[in-house]
Structure formats: structure tokens, C-alpha cells
């Protein structure tokens, strides 16, 4: 079956334009249209998009296929292929990495169908689609929660050494006591921790548990970079 995927339906790649039948050409066009729609669906999965870009992406395999069919077998084929790949410049504004990757995927499929490798194009699209869904749904490449600064006020008579470690261990992936300072004429201490939450949306629970340990005195939690700029 794999050998069949690597066999052109045109039978030969020499002087392709002269040897292509109408049925074979229409078969490749249909494959390009269907696979172009599949590429558009892969691009839209869990991603923000515009209709114009999605429609262009769906049509790109068909456009590339026709160009490749016309130039294959000629001495200028290499130059023409480079011109096709320059279609990545069709957008007037810079795209995201996924935009660029999807454009190259669509062009690769167009190259395959333009050469008559329909089964290979289908197989390639299925593989890329499965891998894309797996990567998007997995934690692979997911950025960490941004570092935050936790400030806890405690009374001077409280033995705070290691007192909040258990709570911080449950709610953060990283925590470090970076500063201890006196406040209110020495009657209070302020502890400053650099923390990274283990899970988003747990700020309130973390602060509530810390307040139960510090006698309900002031507790603040903010973005580390913003906090530095304010200071």
C-alpha cells in the first residue's frame, strides 16, 4: 500500500503536460480541493482565524497543483517551484508561526497532487492532522505560569520560618523567600516570596490559606515584573 502511495497516477513525470488526461487532471484537482479543506480545518482547530485566510489556505493546494502540472518536465521547473514557495509573501502583514506552517503544508500538498501523488498527499495530510491535534491537546510547548510576588505581613512575635512552606508547596511549582523586612516601627514583618503557580486560577485559595496562618493580616499577590516597575 505504501508503494502505491509513492506511485504517480500519471505513470510518468516526463513531459507531464502532454501526457495528462482530463480524468487524471480532474482527479488531482478534486484531491487538492478536499485536502485543501482538510488543511483549513487543521489550521482552525483551537486557533483564531479570519475567513479570508482560511479560504485562501483551502485554495492554495489547487493553485500550486496547477502550477506544478504546467511546469513539470521543463528546464524552468526549479525556478517556477521557487516562485510558488514565494507565495508565502501573499500576506501584507506578518503571520504567526502557525499561519506560515499551514501555508507550507498547503503548498506541500499542492506539490504532491501536482505530481500525481494523490495517495501520498492524503497520507501526509492525515499524519499532519493527527500530530497537530495531539500537540494542541497535550501540554507540549505550553508556557509556564508567569512568576509572581507574594507579600505576607506577619506579627513580630510569630515564628514564620518555614510556616508557609506547606501551603506554598501545594499551590506553587516554585517558591522562594527572597526578602524579609520590618514594618510599622518593627511591630510587623513583611515576607516577600517569588512564586510560580502550579495551576492558573488558584490565587484566591492560596491567599485565603495564607491569611489563616498570618492572623488575617495583609497579603498581596502580583505579577513580578509589574511589581518591580511600581517599586
C-alpha positions, 0 to 999 in steps of 0.5 A, a space after each residue: 500500500 505504501 508503494 502505491 502511495 509513492 506511485 504517480 497516477 500519471 505513470 510518468 513525470 516526463 513531459 507531464 503536460 502532454 501526457 495528462 488526461 482530463 480524468 487524471 487532471 480532474 482527479 488531482 484537482 478534486 484531491 487538492 480541493 478536499 485536502 485543501 479543506 482538510 488543511 483549513 480545518 487543521 489550521 482552525 482547530 483551537 486557533 483564531 482565524 479570519 475567513 479570508 485566510 482560511 479560504 485562501 489556505 483551502 485554495 492554495 493546494 489547487 493553485 500550486 497543483 496547477 502550477 506544478 502540472 504546467 511546469 513539470 518536465 521543463 528546464 524552468 521547473 526549479 525556478 517556477 517551484 521557487 516562485 510558488 514557495 514565494 507565495 508565502 509573501 501573499 500576506 501584507 502583514 506578518 503571520 504567526 508561526 502557525 499561519 506560515 506552517 499551514 501555508 507550507 503544508 498547503 503548498 506541500 500538498 499542492 506539490 504532491 497532487 501536482 505530481 500525481 501523488 494523490 495517495 501520498 498527499 492524503 497520507 501526509 495530510 492525515 499524519 499532519 492532522 493527527 500530530 497537530 491535534 495531539 500537540 494542541 491537546 497535550 501540554 507540549 510547548 505550553 508556557 509556564 505560569 508567569 512568576 509572581 510576588 507574594 507579600 505576607 505581613 506577619 506579627 513580630 512575635 510569630 515564628 514564620 520560618 518555614 510556616 508557609 512552606 506547606 501551603 506554598 508547596 501545594 499551590 506553587 511549582 516554585 517558591 522562594 523567600 527572597 526578602 524579609 523586612 520590618 514594618 510599622 516601627 518593627 511591630 510587623 514583618 513583611 515576607 516577600 516570596 517569588 512564586 510560580 503557580 502550579 495551576 492558573 486560577 488558584 490565587 484566591 485559595 492560596 491567599 485565603 490559606 495564607 491569611 489563616 496562618 498570618 492572623 488575617 493580616 495583609 497579603 498581596 499577590 502580583 505579577 513580578 515584573 509589574 511589581 518591580 516597575 511600581 517599586 
